[in-house]
């Protein structure tokens, strides 16, 4: 009996993942607010009623996509602001991590960039909640740096949000470079890297002199 239940559970998880993957592919060309569950189930090859065994609505599916896209990024976010290494190394490491993530998961990055201010409220709230978690985690890392000595909790959180917003902006720019004409891709990527480096340096300079 337990073996049979295990097989059923594995099949259920497989179908759920197939629905998520199909939705993500369909969202390459449209927003979540215009996505119909019949489109998703047709792409997977299951009956529309099967959708409700996994998600209450397309908004619920969108929230699951947010978790899939952002939930695994918490270790990477902490690494980008780690206090190890000199400031230049930290900036280079952060930008390289963002670029590699965009290259590996462009559909997830596109989904978050589009839906962060999209028309589906539960998804906007899920993204906001994940970004708030990122900011808290970044704040914890920033507090370990001797430069943060004497900073208020509110100011540390403000700085953390600056870093998170900068990472999102840089990811969106790398995505645009990736989707541009192939012959321009290298130059556009280099431009994003240089711009992001200068922006991160500017935040770093402000961080060093904030208490002045």
Protein Blocks (a to p, Z undefined) as FASTA:
>chain_A
ZZmmmmmmmmmmmmmmmmmmmmmmmmmmmcfklpcfklmmmmnopafklmmmmbgbfklm
mmmmmmmmmmmmmmmmmmmmocghcfklmmmmmmmmmmmmmmmmmmlmmmmmmmmmmcbf
klmmmmmmmmmmmmmmmmmmmmmpmklgoiafklmmmmmmmmmmmmmmmmmmmmmmmmmc
fklmmmmmmmmmmmmmmmmmmmmmmmmmmmZZ
